[in-house]
């Protein structure tokens, strides 16, 4: 099985694609509007699959996977346009969760130990 692409490879691939066009990346405000638009499309698909609003019979079939991909592409474009390394951004967030929020949620291992000790 082939290994997946790294975040740097994804960012480079998107940059290579965008760099072939004179227009280049959109402005940050336009990029945010695009991201909001893609998020709305993702929300619509989630609502169709898991919510109470079924698709109309004439609506084009799309998948949550496709909509997540669209949103991810725009997110990478946004990061690239601002020279943000998404791996570094990810590491910053994970460090925040590991420190600030380290005791915020009930860990699965704690639940297992509690059950083994007879606690509920």
C-alpha positions in Angstrom: 0.0 0.0 0.0 1.4 3.4 -1.0 2.0 5.9 1.8 -0.1 9.1 1.9 1.1 12.5 1.0 2.5 14.7 3.7 1.0 18.1 4.5 4.0 19.8 2.8 3.4 17.7 -0.3 -0.2 18.6 -0.4 0.6 22.3 0.0 3.3 22.1 -2.7 0.9 20.2 -5.0 -1.8 22.9 -4.6 0.8 25.7 -5.1 2.0 24.1 -8.3 -1.5 23.9 -9.5 -2.4 27.5 -8.6 1.0 28.9 -9.9 0.1 28.0 -13.5 -2.5 30.7 -13.6 -1.8 34.5 -13.9 -4.5 35.2 -11.3 -2.7 33.2 -8.6 -4.3 33.0 -5.2 -7.4 35.0 -4.3 -7.2 37.7 -1.6 -7.6 36.5 2.0 -11.1 38.0 2.2 -12.1 36.2 -1.1 -10.5 33.0 0.2 -12.5 33.2 3.4 -15.7 33.7 1.4 -14.8 30.6 -0.7 -14.2 28.6 2.4 -17.5 29.7 3.9 -19.2 28.7 0.6 -17.6 25.3 0.7 -18.5 24.8 4.3 -22.1 25.5 3.5 -22.0 22.9 0.8 -20.5 20.4 3.2 -23.3 21.3 5.7 -25.9 20.7 3.1 -24.5 17.2 2.3 -24.3 16.3 6.0 -27.9 17.5 6.4 -29.0 15.3 3.5 -27.2 12.2 4.9 -27.8 12.6 8.6 -30.4 15.3 9.0 -34.1 15.6 8.3 -33.8 17.2 4.9 -33.6 14.7 2.1 -32.2 15.6 -1.3 -34.7 16.7 -4.0 -35.0 14.2 -6.8 -33.4 16.6 -9.3 -30.4 17.5 -7.1 -26.9 16.4 -8.2 -25.5 13.6 -6.2 -22.4 14.7 -4.2 -20.6 13.1 -1.3 -19.4 14.3 2.1 -16.0 13.1 1.0 -16.1 15.4 -2.1 -17.3 18.4 -0.1 -14.6 17.8 2.5 -12.0 17.7 -0.3 -13.3 21.0 -1.7 -13.1 22.6 1.7 -9.6 21.2 2.3 -8.4 22.5 -1.1 -9.5 26.0 -0.2 -8.0 25.7 3.3 -4.7 24.8 1.7 -5.0 27.7 -0.8 -5.7 30.0 2.1 -2.7 28.8 4.1 -0.4 28.9 1.0 -1.5 32.5 0.2 -0.5 33.6 3.7 2.7 31.5 3.8 1.4 29.4 6.6 2.9 25.9 7.1 -0.1 23.8 8.0 2.0 21.2 9.8 3.3 23.8 12.1 -0.2 25.2 12.6 -1.4 21.7 13.4 1.4 21.2 15.9 0.5 24.5 17.6 -3.1 23.4 18.0 -2.2 19.9 19.2 0.1 21.4 21.8 -2.7 23.7 23.0 -5.1 20.7 23.3 -2.4 18.6 25.1 -1.8 21.4 27.7 -4.8 23.7 28.1 -7.4 21.0 27.5 -5.5 18.0 28.9 -8.1 17.3 31.6 -11.2 18.6 29.8 -12.5 15.3 28.4 -12.9 11.8 30.0 -10.2 9.6 28.7 -11.1 6.1 27.5 -8.3 4.5 29.6 -9.8 6.1 32.7 -13.2 4.5 31.9 -11.6 1.1 31.5 -9.7 1.3 34.8 -12.8 2.5 36.6 -14.7 -0.5 35.3 -11.9 -2.9 36.3 -11.9 -1.4 39.8 -15.6 -1.8 40.1 -16.3 2.0 39.9 -19.1 3.4 37.8 
